[in-house]
Amino acid sequence: MADLKLTGVEKAYGDVKVLSNINLDIQQGELIVFVGPSGCGKSTLLRMIAGLEKITGGTLEIDGTVVNDVPPAQRGIAMVFQSYALYPHMTVRENMSFALKIAKKSQAEIDAAVEAAAEKLQLGQYLDRLPKALSGGQRQRVAIGRSIVRDPKVYLFDEPLSNLDAALRVATRLEIAQLKEAMPESTMVYVTHDQVEAMTLATRIVVLAGGGIAQVGSPLELYEKPENEFVAQFIGSPKMNLLPGKIIGTGAQTTVEMTDGGRAVSDYPSDDSLMGAAVNVGVRPEDMVEAAPGGDYVFEGKVAITEALGEVTLLYFEAPSGEDPTIGKLQGIHKDLKGQVTRLTAEPAKVHVFKDGVSLHYPHGKHVTFAPH
């Protein structure tokens, strides 16, 4: 198992630069998840680590050795692709053992590796079946097993669950989590567009946008303390509301006067130089509650649509054409609020403040604007 280190890594296709200044240390035993919008370069970055894409600039180290020009087969990496890529005429056992036969391992070594991987992945009873006799989830497990038998330094997963239906995605995601628990020393890098996969599997999440890294942190760090507006709205569903206002109070807490007349108090500190500054107040829909009559409120609007989901109700407020609606997520059933002018507020600990796109919690954070290439 190994550490990975990316220093100033870049990727360009001719004059078009798709990734720049990627700096990332991945420690042995971590499960790192790359997430970001379509076109942000997450799969390209994974393929660069695998050696399937050439690195235009910077260095990639595996266990302290620069591998920029090392062929993929010699990097000690195993990759699980979005498509299973199983040999249809081979049994599960033959698919899993094929790479070891090519490497001229002894039959005893091959049998031991395949049996051990099959036990981890609960594939023992399927070893003599052809892929066509397996479900989608079982085929993906075989693809993972084919990687395990090679005992690589690093496992790479490129959206491995995207071809599965919703129920199978949940089951296979849990299996991958259990596999990681059974292989605590294994280093894994995982690409997905699914936030649930990222939040539930990752040791740390790397959010990519605009050709660079927007933020790196544990799932809860990104959810609770986003560095910038991009991460704030990308992590979490429904996405965080951003509401304009100006700072009217500084100190240990920051007070913001909202453009609709409301008032937000945040536990984020600020200094006097920010007095009067235009900012965006960020509040997650699930952190909003109905304001007390006559009390302070962060947002006021007319509810256009309600979605009763059982334990919660989503409130979609009227918004000017072309703008995203503000969303509230209240506990319980609130169908009666449809068409009503409603005021929502939030606790100071749940109120984020962004100036020029950067959180006051991270005064030296990054302002990332995503622009599709």
C-alpha positions as CSV (number, residue, x, y, z in Angstrom):
1,M,0.0,0.0,0.0
2,A,1.2,3.5,-0.7
3,D,1.1,7.3,-0.3
4,L,0.3,9.5,-3.3
5,K,1.6,13.0,-3.8
6,L,0.6,15.4,-6.6
7,T,2.6,18.6,-6.9
8,G,1.6,21.3,-9.4
9,V,0.0,18.8,-11.7
10,E,-1.4,20.1,-14.9
11,K,-3.2,18.8,-17.9
12,A,-3.7,20.5,-21.3
13,Y,-5.0,19.4,-24.6
14,G,-3.1,21.8,-27.0
15,D,-3.9,25.3,-25.8
16,V,-6.8,24.2,-23.7
17,K,-5.8,23.7,-20.1
18,V,-8.3,21.5,-18.2
19,L,-6.4,21.1,-14.9
20,S,-3.8,23.3,-13.3
21,N,-1.9,23.6,-10.0
22,I,-3.3,20.4,-8.5
23,N,-1.5,19.9,-5.2
24,L,-2.7,16.9,-3.1
25,D,-1.2,14.5,-0.5
26,I,-3.0,11.2,-0.1
27,Q,-1.9,9.1,2.8
28,Q,-1.8,5.3,3.0
29,G,-5.2,3.9,4.1
30,E,-7.3,6.9,3.0
31,L,-10.3,6.7,0.7
32,I,-10.2,9.9,-1.3
33,V,-13.2,10.8,-3.4
34,F,-13.0,13.3,-6.3
35,V,-16.3,15.1,-6.9
36,G,-17.3,18.0,-9.1
37,P,-19.6,19.0,-11.9
38,S,-19.5,17.4,-15.4
39,G,-16.4,18.5,-17.2
40,C,-14.4,19.5,-14.1
41,G,-11.6,16.9,-14.8
42,K,-12.1,14.4,-12.1
43,S,-11.9,11.3,-14.3
44,T,-9.0,12.9,-16.2
45,L,-7.1,13.4,-13.0
46,L,-7.8,9.7,-12.0
47,R,-6.6,8.6,-15.4
48,M,-3.4,10.7,-15.0
49,I,-2.7,8.8,-11.7
50,A,-3.3,5.5,-13.5
51,G,-0.9,6.5,-16.3
52,L,-3.7,6.4,-19.0
53,E,-3.4,10.2,-19.5
54,K,-0.1,12.0,-19.9
55,I,0.8,14.6,-17.2
56,T,1.4,17.9,-18.9
57,G,3.1,19.6,-16.0
58,G,4.0,18.9,-12.3
59,T,4.9,15.6,-10.7
60,L,3.1,12.5,-9.4
61,E,4.8,10.4,-6.7
62,I,3.8,7.0,-5.5
63,D,5.7,6.0,-2.3
64,G,8.2,8.8,-2.9
65,T,9.0,7.8,-6.4
66,V,8.2,10.1,-9.4
67,V,6.1,8.0,-11.8
68,N,5.3,10.6,-14.5
69,D,6.9,8.5,-17.2
70,V,6.3,5.0,-15.7
71,P,4.0,2.8,-17.8
72,P,0.6,2.0,-16.2
73,A,1.4,-1.6,-15.7
74,Q,4.5,-0.8,-13.6
75,R,2.8,1.7,-11.2
76,G,1.3,-0.9,-8.9
77,I,-2.2,0.5,-9.5
78,A,-5.4,-1.4,-10.2
79,M,-8.4,0.4,-11.7
80,V,-12.1,-0.4,-11.6
81,F,-13.9,1.2,-14.5
82,Q,-17.5,2.4,-15.0
83,S,-18.1,-0.5,-17.4
84,Y,-17.3,-3.9,-15.9
85,A,-15.1,-4.9,-18.9
86,L,-15.3,-8.6,-18.0
87,Y,-14.4,-11.3,-20.5
88,P,-17.8,-12.8,-21.4
89,H,-16.4,-16.2,-22.3
90,M,-14.5,-16.6,-19.0
91,T,-16.0,-17.7,-15.7
92,V,-15.7,-15.4,-12.6
93,R,-12.7,-17.4,-11.5
94,E,-11.0,-17.0,-14.8
95,N,-11.8,-13.3,-15.0
96,M,-10.3,-12.7,-11.6
97,S,-7.2,-14.8,-12.2
98,F,-6.4,-13.6,-15.7
99,A,-3.9,-10.9,-14.7
100,L,-2.1,-13.2,-12.3
101,K,-1.7,-15.8,-15.1
102,I,-0.3,-13.1,-17.4
103,A,2.2,-12.3,-14.6
104,K,3.1,-16.0,-14.5
105,K,2.2,-16.6,-10.9
106,S,2.0,-20.2,-9.7
107,Q,-1.3,-21.9,-9.7
108,A,-1.2,-22.1,-5.9
109,E,-0.7,-18.3,-5.6
110,I,-3.5,-17.7,-8.1
111,D,-6.0,-20.0,-6.3
112,A,-5.2,-18.5,-2.9
113,A,-5.6,-14.9,-4.2
114,V,-8.9,-15.6,-6.0
115,E,-10.4,-17.5,-3.0
116,A,-9.4,-14.7,-0.6
117,A,-10.9,-12.0,-2.8
118,A,-14.0,-14.0,-3.4
119,E,-14.5,-14.4,0.3
120,K,-14.2,-10.6,0.9
121,L,-16.7,-9.9,-1.9
122,Q,-19.1,-12.8,-1.1
123,L,-18.5,-14.3,-4.6
124,G,-17.6,-17.8,-3.6
125,Q,-20.7,-19.4,-4.9
126,Y,-20.4,-17.6,-8.3
127,L,-16.8,-18.5,-9.2
128,D,-17.8,-21.0,-11.9
129,R,-20.5,-18.8,-13.5
130,L,-20.1,-16.7,-16.6
131,P,-20.7,-13.0,-16.4
132,K,-24.0,-13.2,-18.3
133,A,-25.4,-15.3,-15.4
134,L,-24.7,-12.5,-12.8
135,S,-26.6,-9.4,-11.8
136,G,-25.1,-5.9,-12.4
137,G,-24.0,-5.6,-8.8
138,Q,-22.3,-9.0,-8.9
139,R,-20.5,-8.2,-12.1
140,Q,-19.2,-5.0,-10.5
141,R,-18.0,-7.1,-7.5
142,V,-16.1,-9.3,-9.9
143,A,-14.4,-6.3,-11.5
144,I,-13.4,-5.2,-8.0
145,G,-12.2,-8.7,-7.2
146,R,-10.1,-8.7,-10.3
147,S,-8.3,-5.7,-8.8
148,I,-7.9,-7.1,-5.3
149,V,-6.1,-10.3,-6.5
150,R,-3.3,-8.1,-7.9
151,D,-2.6,-6.7,-4.4
152,P,-1.9,-3.2,-5.8
153,K,-0.4,-0.2,-4.0
154,V,-3.4,2.0,-4.9
155,Y,-7.0,1.2,-6.0
156,L,-8.7,3.6,-8.5
157,F,-12.4,3.6,-9.0
158,D,-13.9,5.5,-11.9
159,E,-17.7,6.0,-11.2
160,P,-18.1,2.2,-10.5
161,L,-21.7,2.4,-9.5
162,S,-23.2,4.6,-12.2
163,N,-24.4,1.7,-14.4
164,L,-26.4,0.2,-11.5
165,D,-30.0,1.0,-10.6
166,A,-30.9,2.8,-7.4
167,A,-31.3,-0.2,-5.2
168,L,-28.1,-1.9,-6.4
169,R,-26.2,1.3,-6.0
170,V,-27.1,1.4,-2.3
171,A,-26.2,-2.3,-1.8
172,T,-22.9,-2.1,-3.7
173,R,-22.0,1.2,-2.0
174,L,-22.3,-0.6,1.4
175,E,-20.2,-3.5,0.1
176,I,-17.5,-1.1,-1.0
177,A,-17.6,0.5,2.5
178,Q,-17.3,-2.9,4.1
179,L,-14.5,-3.8,1.8
180,K,-12.6,-0.7,2.9
181,E,-13.2,-1.7,6.5
182,A,-11.7,-5.1,5.8
183,M,-8.7,-3.6,4.0
184,P,-7.8,-0.6,6.3
185,E,-4.3,-0.2,4.9
186,S,-5.5,0.0,1.3
187,T,-5.2,3.4,-0.4
188,M,-8.2,4.2,-2.6
189,V,-9.1,7.0,-5.0
190,Y,-12.7,7.1,-6.1
191,V,-14.5,9.3,-8.7
192,T,-18.2,10.0,-8.5
193,H,-20.8,12.6,-9.3
194,D,-23.0,11.2,-6.5
195,Q,-22.9,13.2,-3.3
196,V,-24.2,10.4,-1.2
197,E,-21.4,8.1,-2.3
198,A,-18.9,10.8,-1.6
199,M,-20.3,11.7,1.9
200,T,-20.7,8.1,3.0
201,L,-17.5,6.5,1.6
202,A,-14.8,9.2,1.8
203,T,-12.1,9.8,4.4
204,R,-11.6,13.1,2.6
205,I,-13.4,14.7,-0.4
206,V,-11.6,16.7,-3.1
207,V,-14.0,19.1,-4.8
208,L,-12.9,20.0,-8.3
209,A,-14.1,23.1,-10.2
210,G,-12.9,25.5,-12.8
211,G,-9.8,23.4,-13.5
212,G,-8.6,23.4,-9.9
213,I,-9.3,22.2,-6.4
214,A,-12.0,24.2,-4.7
215,Q,-11.6,22.5,-1.2
216,V,-10.3,19.4,0.4
217,G,-11.7,18.1,3.7
218,S,-13.7,15.4,5.5
219,P,-17.3,15.1,4.4
220,L,-18.6,17.0,7.5
221,E,-16.0,19.7,7.1
222,L,-17.2,20.5,3.6
223,Y,-20.8,20.3,4.7
224,E,-20.4,22.4,7.9
225,K,-17.6,24.8,6.9
226,P,-17.4,25.3,3.1
227,E,-14.5,27.6,2.1
228,N,-16.4,29.2,-0.7
229,E,-19.8,29.6,-2.4
230,F,-19.1,26.9,-4.9
231,V,-18.5,24.2,-2.3
232,A,-21.3,25.5,-0.2
233,Q,-23.8,25.0,-3.0
234,F,-22.3,21.8,-4.5
235,I,-22.2,19.8,-1.2
236,G,-25.7,19.2,0.2
237,S,-29.1,18.6,-1.4
238,P,-31.1,20.7,-1.8
239,K,-28.2,23.2,-2.2
240,M,-27.4,26.0,0.2
241,N,-29.5,29.2,-0.2
242,L,-27.4,32.3,-0.9
243,L,-29.2,35.5,0.1
244,P,-27.8,39.0,-0.4
245,G,-27.3,41.6,2.3
246,K,-24.8,44.0,4.0
247,I,-22.9,43.8,7.2
248,I,-24.2,46.1,9.9
249,G,-22.5,44.5,12.9
250,T,-19.0,43.2,13.5
251,G,-17.1,41.5,16.3
252,A,-17.4,38.0,17.8
253,Q,-20.6,37.6,15.7
254,T,-21.5,39.1,12.3
255,T,-24.9,40.8,11.8
256,V,-26.2,41.2,8.3
257,E,-29.1,43.3,7.1
258,M,-30.9,41.4,4.4
259,T,-32.2,43.1,1.2
260,D,-35.8,42.0,2.0
261,G,-35.6,43.7,5.5
262,G,-34.6,40.6,7.4
263,R,-31.6,40.3,9.7
264,A,-29.2,37.4,10.0
265,V,-26.7,36.8,12.9
266,S,-23.8,34.5,12.3
267,D,-21.2,33.1,14.7
268,Y,-18.6,33.9,12.1
269,P,-16.4,36.7,13.5
270,S,-15.6,39.9,11.5
271,D,-13.6,43.1,12.0
272,D,-14.6,46.7,11.6
273,S,-13.1,46.9,8.1
274,L,-16.1,44.8,6.9
275,M,-18.8,47.2,8.2
276,G,-21.2,48.0,5.3
277,A,-19.7,45.3,3.0
278,A,-22.0,43.6,0.6
279,V,-22.1,39.8,1.4
280,N,-24.1,36.7,0.7
281,V,-25.7,34.9,3.7
282,G,-25.7,31.1,3.2
283,V,-28.2,29.0,5.0
284,R,-28.9,25.3,4.2
285,P,-32.6,24.5,3.7
286,E,-32.6,21.9,6.5
287,D,-31.2,24.6,8.9
288,M,-34.2,26.9,8.3
289,V,-37.2,27.1,10.7
290,E,-40.2,29.3,10.8
291,A,-39.5,32.7,12.5
292,A,-41.4,33.6,15.6
293,P,-44.1,36.3,14.9
294,G,-42.5,39.7,15.2
295,G,-39.1,38.2,15.6
296,D,-35.9,38.5,13.4
297,Y,-36.0,36.6,10.1
298,V,-33.4,35.7,7.6
299,F,-35.8,35.4,4.6
300,E,-39.3,36.3,3.7
301,G,-41.2,35.1,0.7
302,K,-44.3,33.6,-0.8
303,V,-44.4,29.8,-1.0
304,A,-45.0,28.7,-4.6
305,I,-44.7,24.9,-4.2
306,T,-44.6,22.5,-1.3
307,E,-43.3,18.9,-1.5
308,A,-44.5,16.8,1.4
309,L,-42.0,14.0,1.8
310,G,-43.4,12.5,5.0
311,E,-40.9,13.5,7.8
312,V,-40.1,16.8,6.1
313,T,-41.7,19.3,3.7
314,L,-39.7,21.2,1.1
315,L,-40.9,24.8,0.5
316,Y,-40.0,26.5,-2.8
317,F,-40.4,30.2,-2.7
318,E,-41.3,32.5,-5.6
319,A,-38.3,33.9,-7.4
320,P,-37.7,36.2,-10.3
321,S,-37.5,34.5,-13.7
322,G,-34.2,32.8,-14.3
323,E,-33.2,32.8,-10.6
324,D,-33.0,29.7,-8.3
325,P,-35.8,29.7,-5.7
326,T,-35.0,29.9,-2.0
327,I,-35.8,26.5,-0.4
328,G,-36.8,25.7,3.1
329,K,-36.8,22.2,4.5
330,L,-39.1,22.0,7.5
331,Q,-39.8,19.1,9.8
332,G,-43.3,17.6,9.5
333,I,-46.1,18.3,7.0
334,H,-46.7,22.0,6.0
335,K,-48.9,21.8,2.9
336,D,-51.0,24.6,4.4
337,L,-48.1,27.1,3.7
338,K,-48.5,26.9,-0.1
339,G,-49.4,30.4,-1.3
340,Q,-48.6,32.0,2.1
341,V,-46.0,34.7,2.8
342,T,-43.6,32.9,5.2
343,R,-40.6,34.1,7.2
344,L,-37.7,31.7,7.9
345,T,-34.8,32.1,10.3
346,A,-31.8,30.1,11.4
347,E,-29.5,29.7,14.5
348,P,-26.3,31.9,14.3
349,A,-24.2,28.7,14.3
350,K,-25.9,27.6,11.1
351,V,-25.5,31.0,9.2
352,H,-22.6,31.3,6.8
353,V,-21.3,34.6,5.5
354,F,-19.5,35.0,2.1
355,K,-17.7,38.1,0.9
356,D,-16.6,38.0,-2.7
357,G,-17.5,34.3,-2.8
358,V,-15.2,33.4,0.1
359,S,-16.4,32.4,3.6
360,L,-15.5,34.7,6.5
361,H,-14.6,31.5,8.3
362,Y,-11.7,31.0,5.8
363,P,-10.4,34.6,5.1
364,H,-7.6,33.1,3.0
365,G,-9.9,30.6,1.2
366,K,-10.3,30.2,-2.5
367,H,-12.9,31.9,-4.6
368,V,-13.7,29.3,-7.3
369,T,-15.9,30.2,-10.2
370,F,-16.7,27.2,-12.3
371,A,-16.6,27.8,-16.0
372,P,-17.2,24.8,-18.3
373,H,-14.4,24.2,-20.8
